[in-house]
Amino acid sequence: MPNVNPKTTYDSCPPQRVAFIGLGVMGWPMAAHLALAGHDVTVYNRTAAKADALVRALAERGVARVRTAPTPRAAAQGAGFVMACVGNDDDLRSVVLGPDGALAGMVPDAVLVDHTTASAEVARELYAAAQAQGAHFIDAPVSGGQAGAENGMLTVMCGGDEAPFGRARPVIAAYARAVTRIGASGAGQLAKMVNQICIAGLVQGLAEAIAFGQRAGLDMKLVLDVIGKGAAQSWQMDNRGKTMVDDRFDFGFAVDWMRKDLVLCLQEARRNGARLPVTALVDQFYADVQAMGGGRWDTSSLIRRLR
């Protein structure tokens, strides 16, 4: 199960009643940070044993104001803020809509904050559904990966109305270092697509560079130290370059997740007319990695294709 490394200090925010839906590798530490920051937290997970385990883990750290709920609706009842972090559009609809969905349990003026990386289309759909019953919806995908979630240092890009965003921002800060409203509903998801497009090209370029240098007989760890002080420097180089040299990929952001995200990018590009030739090519390279059995490898495993 994911680790949680408490922040040295949490931003000042009055305790809120919060529900968290989805306790995967990202949701587990995010929900834990909310509890560690002093919020009253109710959690729901499709596999109830994981929700029970989180409550026990927090109790061992002296945090008692955490409980489980049998449905998203039950989790959301009475909460001023409902956070969700699930797999995809369909998963999101399943926990938000319907008689057992979170919206059915939300009180008027409550704010639903969705951290799933999903489509801008579903974000706008759920925004409209929330508005119809007097609640609010913010699409708020995150960047920073599992380590960012565990350390409470995620970057959160948001779409939605200004007033509910302003209310939600200090709550989200429990597990984030930056929380920014990009624009109207759907803008957060579109910004996350921009993020993934950037990463795809960077990782492929880094993979090609390292493979080239190794073929040339260079000490690539030394080379990365040198060029990392110049214009080639990037987060990917700093955090993934040397593990790529060592051929280690059993951590980080999984290839399966990246392919899901890139499909969203390519679908949106078909809608808005953007041209993404490099992204489309790297998506197929990731398909090659999946065929090699690397669906759960870190995205830096693109270099495996070149060896």
C-alpha positions as CSV (number, residue, x, y, z in Angstrom):
1,M,0.0,0.0,0.0
2,P,1.2,3.6,-0.6
3,N,3.3,5.3,2.0
4,V,2.4,8.7,3.4
5,N,5.1,11.1,4.4
6,P,3.4,13.9,6.4
7,K,4.3,17.5,5.6
8,T,6.3,19.4,8.1
9,T,3.4,21.8,8.4
10,Y,0.0,21.9,6.7
11,D,-1.5,25.2,5.5
12,S,-3.9,26.8,7.9
13,C,-7.4,25.7,7.0
14,P,-10.3,25.2,9.4
15,P,-11.3,21.6,9.7
16,Q,-13.8,20.5,7.1
17,R,-16.0,17.5,6.6
18,V,-14.6,15.8,3.5
19,A,-15.4,12.6,1.6
20,F,-12.8,10.9,-0.5
21,I,-13.8,8.4,-3.2
22,G,-11.1,6.1,-4.7
23,L,-8.1,4.8,-2.7
24,G,-5.6,3.8,-5.3
25,V,-1.9,4.6,-5.3
26,M,-2.8,8.3,-5.6
27,G,-6.1,8.5,-3.6
28,W,-4.8,6.6,-0.6
29,P,-2.1,9.1,0.4
30,M,-4.3,12.1,-0.7
31,A,-7.0,11.0,1.7
32,A,-4.5,10.4,4.4
33,H,-3.1,13.9,4.0
34,L,-6.6,15.3,4.5
35,A,-6.9,13.4,7.7
36,L,-3.4,14.4,8.9
37,A,-4.3,18.0,8.2
38,G,-7.1,17.8,10.7
39,H,-10.1,17.3,8.4
40,D,-13.0,15.0,9.3
41,V,-12.7,12.4,6.5
42,T,-15.1,9.7,5.2
43,V,-13.6,7.3,2.6
44,Y,-15.2,5.0,0.0
45,N,-13.4,2.5,-2.1
46,R,-14.8,-0.2,-4.4
47,T,-12.7,-2.7,-2.6
48,A,-13.9,-2.0,1.0
49,A,-10.9,-3.8,2.6
50,K,-8.7,-1.0,1.3
51,A,-10.8,1.6,3.0
52,D,-10.7,-0.3,6.2
53,A,-7.0,-0.6,6.0
54,L,-6.6,3.1,5.6
55,V,-8.6,3.8,8.7
56,R,-6.5,1.3,10.6
57,A,-3.2,2.8,9.3
58,L,-4.3,6.3,10.3
59,A,-5.5,5.1,13.7
60,E,-2.0,3.7,14.4
61,R,-0.7,7.2,13.8
62,G,-3.2,8.7,16.3
63,V,-5.7,10.0,13.7
64,A,-9.2,9.0,14.7
65,R,-11.6,11.2,12.7
66,V,-11.7,8.9,9.7
67,R,-14.5,6.5,8.8
68,T,-15.6,4.3,5.9
69,A,-18.9,4.4,3.9
70,P,-20.5,1.6,1.9
71,T,-21.4,3.8,-1.1
72,P,-20.2,7.1,-2.7
73,R,-23.6,8.5,-1.8
74,A,-23.2,7.6,1.9
75,A,-19.7,9.0,1.9
76,A,-20.8,12.3,0.5
77,Q,-23.7,12.8,2.9
78,G,-23.1,15.9,5.0
79,A,-19.7,16.6,3.5
80,G,-18.9,20.1,2.3
81,F,-16.2,18.8,-0.1
82,V,-16.2,15.5,-2.0
83,M,-12.9,14.4,-3.6
84,A,-12.7,11.6,-6.2
85,C,-9.7,9.9,-7.8
86,V,-10.6,6.9,-9.9
87,G,-9.6,5.4,-13.2
88,N,-11.4,6.8,-16.2
89,D,-14.5,8.5,-17.5
90,D,-16.7,5.4,-16.9
91,D,-15.4,4.9,-13.4
92,L,-16.0,8.5,-12.6
93,R,-19.6,8.4,-13.8
94,S,-20.2,5.2,-11.8
95,V,-19.2,6.9,-8.5
96,V,-20.8,10.3,-9.2
97,L,-24.1,9.6,-11.0
98,G,-27.0,7.3,-10.2
99,P,-28.9,6.5,-6.9
100,D,-25.7,5.5,-5.1
101,G,-23.5,8.1,-6.6
102,A,-21.9,11.0,-4.7
103,L,-24.1,13.6,-6.2
104,A,-27.2,11.9,-4.8
105,G,-25.8,12.4,-1.3
106,M,-24.3,15.9,-1.6
107,V,-25.9,18.8,0.3
108,P,-26.7,22.0,-1.6
109,D,-23.6,24.2,-2.3
110,A,-21.2,21.3,-1.6
111,V,-18.2,21.0,-3.9
112,L,-17.2,17.9,-5.8
113,V,-13.5,18.0,-6.8
114,D,-12.4,15.3,-9.3
115,H,-8.7,14.4,-9.4
116,T,-9.2,11.7,-12.0
117,T,-7.3,12.2,-15.3
118,A,-10.4,12.1,-17.5
119,S,-11.8,13.8,-20.6
120,A,-12.9,17.4,-20.7
121,E,-16.2,16.1,-22.0
122,V,-17.0,14.2,-18.9
123,A,-15.9,17.1,-16.8
124,R,-18.4,19.4,-18.5
125,E,-21.1,16.7,-18.2
126,L,-20.6,16.3,-14.4
127,Y,-20.4,20.1,-14.0
128,A,-23.8,20.4,-15.5
129,A,-25.2,17.5,-13.4
130,A,-23.9,19.2,-10.2
131,Q,-25.3,22.6,-11.2
132,A,-28.7,21.0,-11.8
133,Q,-28.9,20.1,-8.1
134,G,-27.4,23.1,-6.5
135,A,-23.8,21.7,-6.1
136,H,-20.5,22.5,-7.7
137,F,-18.0,20.5,-9.7
138,I,-14.3,21.2,-10.3
139,D,-12.1,19.1,-12.6
140,A,-8.8,19.0,-10.9
141,P,-6.3,16.4,-12.4
142,V,-2.9,16.2,-10.7
143,S,0.7,16.0,-11.7
144,G,3.5,14.7,-9.6
145,G,2.9,10.9,-9.6
146,Q,2.8,8.6,-6.6
147,A,5.8,10.3,-4.9
148,G,4.0,13.6,-5.2
149,A,0.9,12.2,-3.6
150,E,2.8,10.5,-0.8
151,N,4.7,13.7,0.0
152,G,1.7,16.0,-0.3
153,M,3.4,17.8,-3.1
154,L,1.1,17.5,-6.1
155,T,0.5,20.1,-8.7
156,V,-3.3,20.5,-9.3
157,M,-4.7,22.2,-12.4
158,C,-8.4,23.1,-12.1
159,G,-11.4,23.9,-14.2
160,G,-14.6,25.3,-12.8
161,D,-16.2,28.4,-11.3
162,E,-14.1,30.8,-9.3
163,A,-16.1,30.9,-6.0
164,P,-16.2,27.1,-5.3
165,F,-12.6,26.8,-6.5
166,G,-11.6,29.5,-3.9
167,R,-13.4,27.5,-1.2
168,A,-11.8,24.2,-2.2
169,R,-8.3,25.4,-2.7
170,P,-7.2,25.4,1.0
171,V,-8.6,21.9,1.4
172,I,-6.8,20.6,-1.7
173,A,-3.6,22.2,-0.3
174,A,-3.4,19.4,2.2
175,Y,-1.8,17.2,-0.5
176,A,-0.6,19.8,-3.0
177,R,2.2,22.3,-3.4
178,A,0.4,24.3,-6.2
179,V,-3.3,24.6,-6.9
180,T,-4.3,26.7,-9.9
181,R,-7.5,27.5,-11.6
182,I,-6.9,27.4,-15.3
183,G,-10.3,28.4,-16.5
184,A,-13.9,27.2,-16.9
185,S,-15.1,23.6,-16.6
186,G,-12.9,21.2,-18.5
187,A,-9.9,23.5,-18.5
188,G,-8.2,21.5,-15.8
189,Q,-8.4,18.3,-17.9
190,L,-7.2,20.1,-21.0
191,A,-4.2,21.4,-19.0
192,K,-3.4,17.9,-17.9
193,M,-3.4,16.8,-21.5
194,V,-0.9,19.5,-22.3
195,N,1.2,18.2,-19.4
196,Q,1.2,14.6,-20.8
197,I,1.9,15.7,-24.3
198,C,5.1,17.5,-23.0
199,I,6.1,14.5,-21.0
200,A,5.7,12.0,-23.8
201,G,8.1,13.9,-26.1
202,L,10.6,14.5,-23.3
203,V,10.8,10.9,-22.3
204,Q,11.3,9.6,-25.8
205,G,14.0,12.2,-26.5
206,L,15.8,11.2,-23.2
207,A,15.5,7.5,-24.1
208,E,17.0,8.1,-27.5
209,A,19.8,10.2,-26.1
210,I,20.8,7.7,-23.4
211,A,20.6,4.8,-25.9
212,F,22.8,6.7,-28.3
213,G,25.4,7.6,-25.6
214,Q,25.6,4.0,-24.4
215,R,26.1,2.7,-28.0
216,A,28.9,5.3,-28.3
217,G,30.6,3.9,-25.2
218,L,30.0,7.0,-23.0
219,D,29.7,7.0,-19.2
220,M,26.1,8.1,-19.4
221,K,25.7,8.9,-15.7
222,L,28.6,11.3,-16.0
223,V,27.2,12.7,-19.2
224,L,23.8,13.3,-17.6
225,D,25.5,15.1,-14.7
226,V,27.2,17.4,-17.1
227,I,24.3,18.2,-19.5
228,G,21.9,18.4,-16.6
229,K,23.6,21.7,-15.8
230,G,22.8,23.1,-19.2
231,A,19.9,23.6,-21.6
232,A,19.0,19.8,-21.8
233,Q,18.0,19.7,-18.1
234,S,14.5,18.6,-17.3
235,W,12.6,16.9,-14.4
236,Q,12.7,13.7,-16.4
237,M,16.4,13.8,-16.8
238,D,17.0,14.6,-13.1
239,N,14.6,12.0,-11.8
240,R,14.6,9.2,-14.4
241,G,17.9,9.5,-16.4
242,K,20.1,7.4,-14.1
243,T,17.4,4.8,-13.5
244,M,17.1,4.5,-17.3
245,V,20.8,3.9,-17.5
246,D,20.4,1.2,-14.8
247,D,17.4,-0.3,-16.6
248,R,15.2,0.0,-13.6
249,F,11.5,0.6,-14.1
250,D,9.6,-1.0,-11.2
251,F,8.2,2.3,-9.8
252,G,6.6,5.5,-10.9
253,F,3.9,6.3,-13.4
254,A,2.8,3.1,-15.2
255,V,2.8,2.8,-19.0
256,D,-0.8,1.6,-18.9
257,W,-1.8,4.9,-17.2
258,M,0.2,7.0,-19.7
259,R,-1.4,5.2,-22.6
260,K,-4.8,6.0,-21.2
261,D,-3.9,9.6,-20.8
262,L,-2.4,9.9,-24.3
263,V,-5.6,8.4,-25.8
264,L,-7.5,11.3,-24.2
265,C,-5.0,13.7,-25.7
266,L,-5.4,12.2,-29.2
267,Q,-9.2,12.1,-29.0
268,E,-9.3,15.8,-27.9
269,A,-7.0,16.7,-30.7
270,R,-9.3,15.1,-33.2
271,R,-12.1,17.2,-31.8
272,N,-10.2,20.5,-31.8
273,G,-8.1,20.0,-34.9
274,A,-4.7,20.1,-33.2
275,R,-1.9,18.1,-34.8
276,L,0.0,15.8,-32.5
277,P,2.4,13.7,-34.7
278,V,5.0,13.1,-32.0
279,T,2.4,12.3,-29.4
280,A,0.8,9.8,-31.7
281,L,4.1,8.1,-32.4
282,V,5.1,7.9,-28.8
283,D,1.7,6.4,-28.0
284,Q,2.5,3.6,-30.4
285,F,5.9,3.2,-28.8
286,Y,4.2,2.7,-25.4
287,A,2.0,0.1,-27.1
288,D,5.2,-1.7,-28.0
289,V,6.3,-1.6,-24.3
290,Q,3.0,-3.0,-23.3
291,A,3.5,-5.8,-25.8
292,M,6.9,-6.5,-24.1
293,G,5.0,-7.0,-20.8
294,G,5.8,-3.6,-19.5
295,G,2.3,-2.2,-18.8
296,R,3.2,-1.6,-15.1
297,W,6.7,-0.3,-15.8
298,D,7.5,3.4,-15.3
299,T,7.0,5.5,-18.4
300,S,10.8,5.9,-18.7
301,S,10.8,2.3,-19.9
302,L,10.5,3.6,-23.4
303,I,14.3,3.0,-23.6
304,R,13.7,-0.7,-23.5
305,R,12.5,-0.5,-27.1
306,L,15.9,0.8,-28.2
307,R,18.0,-1.8,-26.5
